[in-house]
Amino acid sequence: MRASTWRKCLCSSSPYPPLELVSGPYDEQIVLDLNRTFKEVKWFDAHREKLRALLNTFSVVNEGFGYPQGLNYLCFPLYYVYHRDDPKTAVEDTFYSLQSLVRVVLPLYPLDAKDYAAYDTICSVANLVILHCYEEEPRLHILFKETHLPFMISLVSSTMPTLYANVFSIQDTLLLWDEIICCSHSTMFRTLLLVLVRAILFHKNMFLHMPVYKSMMLFQQTLKESISICI
């Protein structure tokens, strides 16, 4: 059921012709990331070479985008779901679904070292997250302060480009993605943003009553266990 729903939302033209997998210029970085992506999930051990080839091929086909860190966390859950449903079409479904997800989060990924547009977008998104929180809890205006804003910017940049897959376990990620992927393309980013808003509002007392650095550290630790309030 999950695979067919994701396939319908992300790659409705499936089945696709066989994809020719190739090596690319980012292979060394891809290999480093493969070994630390969902490393606690033994299922991936038999599939890391295939995922390596998939990410390499994606970086070659999307030459202007290449391979930014975080892309691995978008690829792994897709392949996990599709392969367990139908190994014969898993590579192609993962590849084209990855194309769809990247279009959603593309503004958050810098294309090169001089691409300041991505940072500006991340700052704008962080301000939107704070604004939503402030509307629900006016005391959270403190998140706009110089003491808190850098943390909010860092939080957005480190979680949203991966659709939170680098935060949650694989099973929790799948639950969250069920909600995000089922949205229309036009509302998917807003849903992604509201996940962070829900978590901050639920843990608001951390920010209201604790020193800023302690609240930041504790929130990041607690967020990993907060899937029930994020969906």
Residue pairs with C-beta under 8 A, 6 or more apart in sequence:
2 81
2 85
2 174
2 178
3 81
3 82
3 84
3 85
3 86
3 93
4 85
5 178
5 181
5 182
6 78
6 81
6 82
6 97
6 177
6 181
7 14
7 82
7 93
7 97
9 100
9 181
9 182
10 78
10 96
10 97
10 100
10 101
10 181
11 93
11 96
11 97
11 99
11 100
13 96
14 89
14 92
14 93
14 96
15 89
15 92
16 89
16 92
16 93
16 95
16 96
17 92
18 92
19 57
19 91
19 92
19 95
20 57
21 53
21 54
21 56
21 57
21 91
22 53
22 56
22 57
22 60
23 53
23 56
24 56
24 57
24 59
24 60
24 67
25 59
25 66
26 55
26 56
26 59
26 66
26 67
27 52
27 56
29 67
29 69
30 52
30 55
30 56
30 59
30 67
30 72
31 52
33 69
33 72
34 48
34 51
34 52
34 55
34 72
35 48
37 44
37 72
37 73
37 76
38 44
38 76
38 170
40 169
41 80
41 170
43 80
44 51
44 76
44 80
47 79
47 83
50 79
50 91
51 72
51 75
51 76
51 79
54 75
54 79
54 91
54 94
54 95
54 98
55 67
55 71
55 72
55 75
56 67
57 95
58 67
58 71
58 75
58 95
58 98
58 99
59 65
59 66
59 67
62 99
62 102
64 111
65 102
65 106
65 109
65 111
66 111
68 109
68 110
68 161
70 109
70 161
70 162
70 166
71 98
71 102
73 162
73 163
73 165
73 166
74 98
74 101
74 102
74 105
74 162
74 163
74 165
75 94
75 98
76 165
76 170
77 165
77 170
77 173
77 174
77 177
78 93
78 94
78 97
78 98
78 101
79 90
79 91
79 94
80 170
80 174
81 174
82 89
82 90
82 93
82 94
82 97
83 90
83 94
86 93
100 185
101 163
102 109
103 185
104 185
104 188
104 189
104 192
105 160
105 161
105 163
105 189
105 192
107 117
107 118
107 121
108 118
108 121
108 122
108 125
108 156
108 157
108 160
108 161
109 118
109 161
110 116
110 117
110 118
110 119
111 118
122 153
122 156
122 157
123 153
125 156
125 160
125 193
126 149
126 152
126 153
126 155
126 156
127 144
128 193
129 152
129 156
129 193
129 196
129 197
129 200
130 140
130 143
130 144
130 149
130 152
132 193
132 194
132 197
133 140
133 143
133 197
133 200
133 201
133 204
134 140
134 141
134 143
134 144
136 197
136 201
137 201
137 204
139 204
139 208
140 200
140 201
140 204
140 207
140 208
142 148
142 207
142 208
143 149
143 152
143 200
143 207
147 212
148 207
148 212
151 212
151 216
155 196
155 220
156 196
158 166
159 166
159 167
159 196
159 223
160 192
160 193
160 196
163 173
163 176
163 177
163 180
163 192
164 173
164 176
164 195
164 230
165 173
165 177
167 223
167 224
168 176
168 224
168 227
169 224
172 227
175 227
175 231
176 195
176 227
176 230
176 231
178 231
179 191
179 231
180 188
180 191
180 192
180 195
181 188
183 190
183 191
195 230
195 231
198 229
198 230
199 219
199 223
199 226
199 229
199 230
200 207
200 219
202 226
202 229
203 219
203 222
203 223
203 226
206 215
206 218
206 219
206 222
207 215
207 219
210 218
